[in-house]
Amino acid sequence: MAEKNEQSMSNYKVPGMRGPRNRQVEKPKEGRKTLARLVGYFAGERKTVLFLLAVVFVTVIASVYAPRLQSDAIDSISVGAFDRLPQVLFIMLAVYGLQSICTFLQSRESAVLSQSVVKRMREDLFDCVVNLPVKYIDGHSHGDIMSRMTNDVENISNTVSQSLSSLFSGVLTVIGTVAMMLYLCPSLALLSCTTVLLTLAATKFLSRAMRTFYRKRQVLLGALNGTVEEMVGGYKTVVAYERQEAVIAEFNNTADELTRAGIFAEILGGSMGPVMNVINNVGFVIIAAFGGYYALKGEISIGIISAFIVYAKQFGRPIDEIAQIYGQIQTAIAGAERVFAMIDEPREDKSGSGNMEHAQGVITFKNINFSYVPGQQVLHDFNLEVRAGHKIALVGATGSGKTTVVNLLMRFYDVDSGEILIDGINIKDIDCRLLRENTAIVLQDTVLFADTVRNNLKYSKAEASDEQMEQAARMSNCHDMILRLKDGYDTMLSGEGYNLSQGQRQLLSIARAFLAQPKILILDEATSSVDTRTEKRIQDAMVKLMENRTSLIIAHRLSTIQDADFIVVMDRGRIIETGNHEELLQKQGRYYELYMTQFSGNAI
């Protein structure tokens, strides 16, 4: 898709992101709104959530009641009531045992809940990705998209599994502990709770600073993944032009930004724990001083002071835990914002009630104007009629708009003005799925999947029989080549088919198009990567394939389109010449210049 890549797709630059993949960074949504939406994913796991809450509730009750039993045991010893001591100790043992069992169940249910929630979120995100418009995929870093699917979702998963139950138990523990402290000694409880004001002030100040750096870290992590994805995808080009040093420098710039953001985020996140410890220690001092005073006055017993020390620690522990995981929560919220931003992207419009069951394949372009970026028009008042069953070739210099015509016909992009008709029906009124099922396309850049040769060929028509598949392979002159592979049609291809040559990959992609038996065939430099002999064999096979089918061919190699019924010469988004091969040569215009350049070596 050469033409679109020449247009600027965004105006925001992140270090390590280049060209058409520079993306507009979404403004993060409000944290509370994102958190509320994230909680909405728990609606489908009500049973697990309720069971988890019940387990957490029992755990909290046990943890709150245990120090009271400890207080009774100490008081029994201090007053010499040893006959009550065995009973109290037995109850303490049972309570602590119950607490341990519930803690185990809490961990298990948290893991089940996190995986279930994240599974649904990952499914929603992937459903969104495969239904996004081509324009979105072309305009965003592929590495950043993958980062949202992996890193951001994984952060959410870790937070749910490690932090959710802690939040539940923390809130309940604070409530239960305060209630028990008020029951034992209201005045000492109120004095102990003064540290809450310090905790709230410190949390508010630190959390505001943390949120900024955690969001920035997630954005830069996506940018870093985008840089790595581009380098790996274009590794041969990087090595061929000795650009390793430049790539390393570019990666390091992004990595440095990410490191700085990460350091600040971790420092702020790590400071929450020590700050909370200082505040908790202040609480212990208050209990020791005032508890001793009340004990001397006879208002409370020694056992109650012991219980208050445990309760003070128990009161500060959940707050301290929440402070410790706050950074992780912020990371999860920042990741959720990015995930939801993608999920909220408009899906590709595939609407249309028309069908192509009896389509003849007459294609009409009427007054088409189009631009990938507003103000940078690619097609200008483009008009063309393609007769049913005819073979039409589009030629012209790179950037003239040839591939854009195909993009519009396939509804990868929508026209700015004008209309495209198939048998007199606007393609916007044709069901997009039916349009693409009846249109086969072979791109210059071959796309194969990490699967068997058989499944790659049947990708265009899953219900095809093996006989039909082999017939398509014979027509594309790759049947013998496939049989020479280790496992024939069951040979497993590596990612993108890199265990085959470029020419072999191109032959397989052509065979895949043959198998689809389309009513409209599009070839975008389909033979550009094969040798001359193979090209001739493919040309012979294409003659049979194109019978009674409308065919659009984009070609720079003019030898492949000399037998076309009609040749359209384009320049800067406009049609400048039309006719068959002989007619255009007689005109001695632009097509003649291109032909002489290729076959006679004459300069234009």
Salt bridges, closest charged atoms under 4 A:
GLU26 OE1 - ARG23 NH1 3.27
GLU26 OE1 - ARG148 NH2 3.02
ASP72 OD1 - ARG68 NH1 2.56
GLU109 OE2 - ARG108 NH2 3.07
GLU123 OE2 - LYS119 NZ 2.64
ASP138 OD2 - LYS4 NZ 3.65
ASP144 OD2 - ARG23 NE 3.00
ASP144 OD2 - ARG148 NH2 3.19
ASP144 OD1 - ARG338 NH2 3.08
ASP152 OD2 - ARG338 NE 2.73
GLU154 OE1 - ARG122 NH2 3.74
GLU229 OE1 - ARG21 NH1 2.78
GLU229 OE2 - HIS142 ND1 3.89
GLU230 OE1 - ARG18 NH2 2.44
GLU230 OE2 - ARG21 NH1 3.98
GLU250 OE2 - ARG18 NH1 2.91
GLU257 OE2 - ARG260 NH2 2.69
GLU266 OE2 - ARG217 NH1 2.73
GLU299 OE2 - LYS297 NZ 3.28
GLU321 OE2 - ARG317 NH1 3.29
GLU337 OE2 - ARG215 NH2 3.35
ASP344 OD2 - LYS29 NZ 2.56
ASP344 OD2 - ARG37 NH1 2.69
GLU348 OE2 - ARG436 NH2 2.46
GLU357 OE2 - HIS358 NE2 3.92
ASP466 OD1 - ARG454 NH1 3.16
ASP466 OD1 - LYS458 NZ 2.81
GLU470 OE1 - ARG474 NH2 3.99
ASP490 OD1 - ARG454 NE 3.12
GLU535 OE2 - ARG557 NH1 2.76
ASP540 OD1 - LYS536 NZ 2.99
ASP563 OD1 - LYS391 NZ 2.72
GLU593 OE1 - ARG590 NH1 3.31
